[in-house]
Amino acid sequence: MTKKSAPQQPNASFEEAMAELELLVAKMESGELPLEASVAAYQRGSELVKYCAAQLERVERQVKVLEGEMLKPFATGADDEDGEE
């Protein structure tokens, strides 16, 4: 049994992984894949879903950190403790 796609590609972008996942879903929904190919496509799709979910979680953590960093200076500046006008 040979797979057309490589094993999970950690260097693939989120967009590339989503595009591959969309292609796999379309092939599976067409009903034209033999059983063995359908199982392989499902396994690859599962890998891609896990990869994409991990990427989204990583980005969400980064956004929360950035929001926290951006809100701190505004919160202290809004208190107007440093100088009064």
Order of alpha helices (4+ residues) and beta strands (2+ residues): alpha-alpha
